[in-house]
């Protein structure tokens, strides 16, 4: 049984945190995760006994810049107060756990470095990478062309948005604009998913269909209360958080997923200061854990197997700049 504290955490995050990777320019469940938490199938303990670990690979570790190798640690920035299952606090309200820390720890292991995981705010994450305080960010960061001007990326997960509805909803599929025509839905203000939804409304208007009515909520808990009461029919947000909520609550279901760019696929990536010499080692480490199976096992722990990538790419195409 998942703890009350963790359940409240999954409800309490604001749309700002939910859309961290999406705000301004970008950011269905499969098999249950490995478990030590009973019926939910999600381990939220600080011990994380089911976490996957790997051995160092010397030929990949040798590609790490000398200064980092001499230090012996990989300083990793992540938004530890974020939404499950991305990067969040365990049941002890201190230990940072989630898919983002797990992938970061796999990379550090391959590189033969001691992970130094630093929880911070979304804004400070980028400032700390800029200053060199953090070597790399693992925090559901979407690759965009604008960000590529300042950062290098090594991709490791598909950026996906999801439509979540009440468990007893008659809605079985949302795949495009016509599926939300005339419906009342919610979305985070200022997020990329809002841009996608507004574009869908424009398409509905052009086709002579009724637009969707959009409602905005400050708290995720308010969104789920609105779903439960029927004030809204669906919520549009990041797939990982929607899939996690649907799994642990049993009150909702996923009825459709959309690429992070709407019609354009985008990637979530390890992010490091541009031209600091680390990105190739990050990509090689990620490709090693993809080939070994550790990557797939880690995604399955957090119910995110559908967001797997076949290979990590250095600076893949990002979401285009917006005016």
C-alpha positions in Angstrom: 0.0 0.0 0.0 1.5 3.3 -1.0 2.1 5.7 1.9 -0.4 8.5 2.5 2.5 11.0 2.3 3.6 9.9 -1.1 0.0 9.8 -2.3 -0.5 13.4 -1.2 2.8 14.3 -3.0 1.5 12.9 -6.2 -1.6 15.0 -5.9 -0.1 18.2 -4.6 2.4 19.3 -7.3 1.4 22.4 -9.2 1.1 22.8 -13.0 4.4 24.7 -12.9 6.3 21.6 -11.7 4.2 19.3 -13.9 5.3 21.2 -17.0 8.9 21.9 -16.1 10.2 20.3 -19.3 7.4 21.8 -21.3 7.0 25.4 -20.2 7.7 27.9 -22.9 9.3 25.6 -25.4 8.6 22.0 -24.7 8.2 19.2 -21.5 0.0 4.4 -21.6 1.3 2.7 -18.9 2.7 -0.8 -19.5 3.7 -3.4 -17.0 3.7 -2.5 -13.2 7.0 -1.6 -11.7 9.1 -3.8 -9.5 7.6 -3.6 -6.0 8.2 -3.4 -2.3 5.1 -1.2 -1.7 2.3 -3.7 -2.0 -0.6 -3.4 -4.4 0.4 -0.2 -6.1 3.5 -1.9 -7.6 5.6 1.1 -7.0 8.5 1.2 -4.6 8.6 4.6 -2.9 10.9 3.6 0.0 14.2 5.5 0.5 16.1 2.2 0.3 15.0 1.4 -3.4 16.1 -2.2 -3.0 15.0 -3.0 -6.5 17.0 -0.3 -8.2 19.1 -1.5 -11.1 22.9 -1.1 -10.8 25.8 -1.5 -13.3 29.5 -1.9 -13.3 32.0 0.7 -14.7 33.1 0.4 -18.3 36.7 1.7 -18.4 36.7 2.5 -22.2 33.7 4.7 -21.7 34.9 6.2 -18.4 38.1 7.3 -20.2 36.0 9.7 -22.3 35.0 11.8 -19.3 36.9 15.1 -19.1 40.0 14.8 -16.9 38.9 17.3 -14.3 35.8 15.3 -13.5 37.7 12.0 -13.5 40.2 13.5 -11.1 37.4 14.6 -8.8 35.8 11.2 -9.0 32.2 12.4 -8.7 29.5 13.2 -11.2 27.5 16.2 -9.9 23.9 15.6 -11.1 21.2 18.3 -10.9 17.5 17.2 -10.6 14.3 18.8 -9.4 13.8 16.5 -6.4 10.5 18.1 -5.4 8.9 17.3 -8.7 6.1 14.9 -9.5 6.3 11.1 -9.3 7.7 9.2 -11.0 10.2 11.7 -12.4 12.3 13.0 -9.5 10.6 13.2 -6.1 11.0 12.6 -2.4 10.7 9.0 -1.0 8.6 8.1 2.0 11.2 9.5 4.4 10.6 13.0 2.8 14.3 13.3 2.2 15.8 10.8 -0.3 15.3 11.7 -3.9 14.1 8.9 -6.1 12.4 8.3 -9.4 13.1 7.5 -13.1 15.4 10.6 -13.5 17.7 9.7 -10.6 17.7 6.0 -11.6 18.9 6.8 -15.1 21.5 9.3 -13.8 22.8 6.7 -11.4 23.2 4.1 -14.2 25.2 6.6 -16.2 27.4 7.5 -13.2 28.0 3.8 -12.7 29.1 3.1 -16.2 31.4 6.2 -16.0 33.0 4.9 -12.8 32.0 8.0 -10.9 30.4 8.5 -7.5 27.0 10.1 -8.1 26.5 13.4 -6.2 22.7 14.0 -6.7 21.7 17.6 -6.0 18.0 18.4 -5.7 17.1 22.0 -6.8 14.5 24.1 -8.4 13.9 24.1 -12.2 15.3 27.6 -12.6 18.4 26.9 -10.5 19.1 23.7 -12.4 20.0 25.6 -15.6 21.8 28.4 -13.7 24.0 25.7 -11.9 24.8 24.0 -15.2 25.7 27.4 -16.7 28.1 28.1 -13.8 29.6 24.6 -13.9 28.4 23.7 -10.4 26.5 20.8 -11.9 28.1 18.5 -14.5 24.8 17.3 -15.9 21.0 17.7 -15.5 18.6 14.7 -15.4 15.2 16.3 -14.9 12.8 15.5 -17.7 14.5 18.1 -19.9 13.2 18.3 -23.5 15.6 18.9 -26.3 14.8 22.2 -28.1 16.6 24.0 -30.8 16.8 27.1 -28.5 18.3 25.1 -25.7 20.9 23.6 -28.0 22.4 27.0 -28.4 23.6 26.8 -24.7 23.6 23.1 -23.9 24.6 19.7 -25.2 22.1 16.8 -25.0 22.3 13.0 -24.8 18.8 11.6 -25.3 17.3 8.8 -23.2 13.5 9.0 -23.3 10.7 9.9 -25.6 8.9 13.1 -24.6 5.2 12.2 -24.5 2.0 13.9 -23.4 -1.1 12.1 -22.2 -4.8 12.5 -21.9 -6.1 11.3 -18.5 -9.8 10.8 -17.7 -11.9 9.4 -14.8 -11.8 5.6 -14.6 -15.6 5.4 -15.3 -15.5 7.9 -18.2 -17.1 6.9 -21.4 -14.2 8.4 -23.3 -12.1 5.6 -24.7 -9.7 7.4 -27.0 -8.3 10.9 -27.6 -6.1 11.0 -30.6 -6.7 14.3 -32.3 -8.6 17.6 -32.4 -12.0 16.1 -33.2 -11.9 14.0 -30.1 -11.9 17.0 -27.8 -14.4 19.1 -29.8 -17.1 20.4 -27.5 -15.5 18.8 -24.4 -14.4 20.6 -21.2 -10.8 19.8 -20.5 -7.9 21.1 -18.4 -4.3 21.8 -19.1 -1.4 23.6 -17.4 -1.1 27.3 -18.2 2.0 28.3 -20.2 3.0 24.7 -21.0 3.7 23.1 -24.3 0.6 20.9 -23.9 -1.4 24.1 -23.7 0.1 25.1 -27.1 -0.9 21.8 -28.6 -4.4 22.1 -27.2 -4.8 25.6 -28.5 -3.7 24.5 -31.9 -6.2 21.7 -31.8 -8.9 24.3 -31.0 -7.8 26.3 -34.1 -8.1 23.1 -36.2 -11.6 22.4 -34.8 -12.7 26.0 -35.5 -11.3 25.8 -39.1 -13.2 22.5 -39.6 -16.5 23.9 -38.3 -16.3 21.9 -35.1 -17.0 23.2 -31.6 -13.9 24.2 -29.7 -12.9 22.5 -26.4 -13.6 24.5 -23.3 -10.3 24.9 -21.4 -10.1 25.2 -17.6 -6.9 25.9 -15.6 -6.2 24.7 -12.1 -3.3 25.8 -9.8 -3.0 22.5 -8.0 -3.0 19.0 -9.4 -5.3 18.0 -6.5 -7.8 20.5 -7.9 -7.5 18.9 -11.3 -8.2 15.5 -10.0 -11.2 16.7 -8.0 -12.6 18.3 -11.1 -12.2 15.0 -13.0 -13.9 13.1 -10.2 -16.8 15.6 -9.9 -17.3 15.8 -13.7 -16.4 19.5 -14.0 -13.9 18.5 -16.6 -13.9 15.5 -18.9 -10.1 15.1 -19.4 -6.8 16.5 -18.4 -3.8 17.0 -20.7 -0.3 16.7 -19.2 3.1 14.9 -19.2 2.7 11.1 -19.7 4.9 10.0 -16.8 3.0 11.8 -14.2 -0.4 10.8 -15.7 0.6 7.2 -16.0 1.9 7.2 -12.4 -1.2 8.8 -11.0 -3.5 6.4 -12.9 -1.5 3.4 -11.6 -1.4 4.4 -7.9 -4.8 6.0 -7.6 -7.0 3.6 -9.6 -9.3 6.6 -10.1 -8.2 7.5 -13.7 -7.0 6.0 -16.9 -4.9 7.1 -19.9 -7.0 7.3 -23.2 -4.4 8.7 -25.5 -0.8 9.9 -25.9 0.6 12.7 -28.1 4.2 13.5 -29.0 5.7 16.3 -26.9 5.7 18.6 -29.9 2.1 17.8 -30.9 2.9 16.5 -34.3 6.6 16.6 -33.8 8.4 14.0 -31.7 10.8 15.3 -29.1 13.3 13.7 -26.7 14.1 13.9 -23.1 17.9 14.1 -22.6 20.8 14.4 -20.2 21.8 18.0 -20.4 25.2 19.5 -19.9 26.9 22.9 -20.6 27.7 23.2 -24.3 31.2 22.1 -25.4 32.3 21.0 -21.9 33.5 17.7 -23.4 31.1 15.5 -21.4 28.2 14.8 -23.7 29.8 11.9 -25.8 30.6 10.0 -22.6 27.0 10.5 -21.4 25.6 9.2 -24.7 28.0 6.2 -24.7 27.1 5.3 -21.2 23.4 5.5 -22.0 23.9 3.3 -25.1 25.7 0.8 -23.0 22.9 0.5 -20.5 20.4 0.3 -23.4 22.3 -2.6 -24.9 22.7 -4.4 -21.5 19.0 -4.3 -20.6 19.5 -2.2 -17.5 17.8 0.7 -19.2 14.6 -1.3 -20.1 14.5 -2.8 -16.6 14.7 0.7 -15.0 11.9 2.1 -17.2 9.7 -0.9 -16.3 10.3 -0.1 -12.6 8.6 3.2 -13.1 5.9 2.0 -15.6 7.5 4.0 -18.5 8.5 1.2 -20.9 6.5 3.0 -23.7 9.0 6.0 -23.5 12.1 3.9 -24.4 14.4 5.0 -27.1 16.4 2.5 -29.2 19.6 4.5 -28.9 21.0 7.7 -27.2 21.8 10.4 -29.7 24.0 13.5 -29.1 22.1 16.7 -29.8 19.2 15.1 -31.7 16.7 17.3 -33.5 14.8 19.5 -31.0 11.5 21.2 -30.9 11.7 24.2 -33.2 12.0 27.8 -31.9 8.7 29.6 -31.4 8.1 33.3 -32.2 
